[in-house]
Amino acid sequence: MKPSRIALVDVNNCYVSCERLMRPDLERVPMVVLSNNDGCCVARSAEVKALGVKMGTPWFHMKDLAKQHGIRAMSSNYALYGDMSRRFHAVLAQWVPPECQEIYSIDECFLDFAGQDRLDLTETGQAIRAQVKQWVGLPVSVGIGSTKTLAKFANHVGKKQPQWNGVCDLTVLSIPDRLALMDQFPVQETWGVGRRLAEQLIDLGIRTVGDLARCNPKRMRERFGVVMERTVAELQGVSCVEWQTQPPAKQQIVASRSFGGPLYTLDQIAEPVRFHMGRAAEKLRQQGGVAGRVGVLLETNRFRPQDPQYSPSRSISLPAASDDTAVLTTWAVTLLRALFKAGYRYVKAGVMLDDLRPKEMSQGSLFDSLPPERDHRRETLMAVLDRANGKWGRGTMGVGSAGVRDQKGWAMNRGMLSPCYTTNWEELRAVS
């Protein structure tokens, strides 16, 4: 039976809230959390949003505003955010059976209450908010609807309109009241409607979420495709988005990151390429897959037009699909050698794994003495590699320089990084 009472629980300003959790003195201080290399805003406190700062605003563009309003910037602390996310999802798991919880992102989770018809979902939402705040310390909002899209919209309403006190239950509203509420929000607040699509809808006179909900799904499909048809149907209370208790297997795995400073030589760039491939291969094994194609990309700084520009990428099909870090790394470095040209300031490198398939469907070469899926020694080695990196931290073990724990000159800059309060014994918060 399709879910009909769905709650979306979302952490408010997740990264900022995680930073404030360990620093109560920052509770009402305007704050932003920055992307890799302290580049752009990826999280903003309510105080910063009120100043009109948009998501993705470069930090160097905000320096004057920050000085004027006392805005505090923090580097992204992924270890802290990941640990708090695990705790958040663990608390929510107590409210429904495992098959009724869908972890949507680091700070969002769907809960299906379809089998609990007598439950007052507004009271339940408030109880969830109180428990997450008490047990984990993070503020959350709860949106409830008969479909995932309605639950997402309800969550947005609960955040934006104080009268809902953080919990909006659309299932208790009549259809006219629900549409009247939708008319208060622009169409781009619909889940899956981006800026460009919103512009097209506005040109057609569809300006609010309510306008979109009143459309004919079949007609919208003719103009925009099946995804739009499903979105409109979901807004009308017809469940079209499948429930997923396990995240779907990735069709492509990409690992890339900007360097802390420009790199100039092949040997320098080979280090991050090996490191990124180690991470990509680990993700591949986690989903039980193998890759039939490997790619590498390089980038110079397009924001420095005075520099020569060169941003190549290339991929190659493998003789036999593999999940072996050493095999994939060898091919990646081979591609890097073919791409690299001296005389450029490289600021980013990345790897891609394509043509992914389940490992049990992998077909070896006719001339293989032992097909990869039957090479138990290599499987054991990769399992040891994954366990070591899981226990002692990413990059503990790797191929070549990827397993060297010395400070890497290409590592991203995080000059305003908070301690790993919950994942490092040496950085635990001390109370005196």
Disulfide bonds with the S-S distance in Angstrom:
none
